[in-house]
């Protein structure tokens, strides 16, 4: 989990119990309802967690057999709405299935059979199952920028990808994946996501598809042209600072929690004349955004300005700053992995303390502590 962005959830599911049979008349109880996981386009794991904080999903019970209805009706199914691109595993890590298209569905817990002759007319309980939902990441780092910021050139410079680079505004049409290889053989995957344009959250151009991909990367790397950006002669020219504001605003309008992902900034095209001066102006604006925000239209200003983990001036053409960028990417990912691990261990320790307290109150022996200690390693 990164900030408010959630990429995995653990849920408890249970199929409904069957209904009672009717021995005297040979009536069969209804089968218990089933629990299904169903893919929905507009759903996120965060929305799922907010809507069902207790994370328990139990289907309805089958109806009992009775004189007026010897065959009991089936219990109500329970549906868990999830986003696309989810893989489902059980407690042992065994894959139950994947959901990649709208309305894809997978049965995760089956209802119990109703009471019938075979079961002595007694109903069976529904299946219990703890499941893990994981949003499949397409890459560690997602490159974000307006068209022509030089993302494709940068990807081919830092990694082993060979993207098709064209010189027109909508350059990248589907995510290009590359891998940064380090001397100690560590690999970090990078996705160049389709060029974002103003109004993407309203689904102009490739907008929404692009933003959907962003959700499936751990961190973001904004790539901006130090000289700014103009889509065509009909559209307004934007400075590098405005470009950053607009990128942040697009992410925020699409889905606020995207903004909580760690972000790095690569300021590209530093080989151009006057680039150094423009970079100094940009740094001044980024360090004191409040002094400049009043110059822009209200609808351009994001609710919260992005705080970059690292800001690196680069040139994808000459290779300037590329080594530094690779190091920063690695450093940022490592820091966040460590933070995640710390949070996980704190949670484990807390659980351990709770179970310790319980074992102490039940049986004040040394064994309680040592057995609890074994759990943590």
Secondary structure, DSSP 8 states (H G I E B T S, - for coil): -BTTB--EEEEEEE-------BGGGTBB------EEEEE-TT--HHHHHHHTTT-EEE-------BTTBSB------EEEEE-SSEEEEETT--EEEEE-STT-EEEEE-------GGGTT------EEEEEEEE--SEEEEEE-BTTSSHHHHHHHHSS------SSSS---S-EEEEEE-TTS-EEEEEE---B-TTGGGT-TTHHHHHHHHTTEEEEEEEEETT-B-SSTTS--B-HHHHHHHHHHHHHHH-GGGGGS-EEEEEE-TTSTTHHHHHHHHHHHHHTTHHHHTTS-GGGS-SS---EEEEEE--TTT-TTHHHHHHHHHHHHHHHHHHHHHHHHHHHHHHHHHHHHHHHHH--SHHHHHHHHHHH-
